[in-house]
Amino acid sequence: MNHCLIQSIIKTEPQMRYTKENQTPIAEMFVTFKGLRTDDPLSELKVCGWGTVAKEMVDNLKEGQKIILEGRLRM
């Protein structure tokens, strides 16, 4: 099972785009989060949301806002 919760800060405003085939909305943004140890540098992660989640991301999230992300990680 691939499931995670990450407390992070939004680094870039969510940007909306659409798929070519059926115009499904996709929102993308970058977030930063702290490492497990105090001396670890900040890590950066690209976050994607599809469909209604994408619309909510663009409407409600702003740069610098603290959020908790729930989802799965892909490499």
Secondary structure, 3 states (H helix, E strand, C coil): CCCEEEEEEECCCCEEEECCCCCCEEEEEEEEECCCCCCCCCEEEEEEEECHHHHHHHHHCCCCCEEEEEECCCC
